[in-house]
């Protein structure tokens, strides 16, 4: 099993949608800055959350919020 930790800032407000079967899906766009060879680069990650696991947190997550996934 691979384990990845992503720490960065939200590039947009979380987007919530529902599948045709009624399953809730929330998508987060996370920007992480890294420095390579003296150049700063921004890597974008798309994080998908299935179900109602983080509903209480969603009220606090807005564009620019710091997150660790």
Secondary structure, DSSP 8 states (H G I E B T S, - for coil): ------EEEESS--EEEE-TT--EEEEEEEEEEEEETTEEEEEEEEEEEESSTTHHHHTT--TT-EEE-
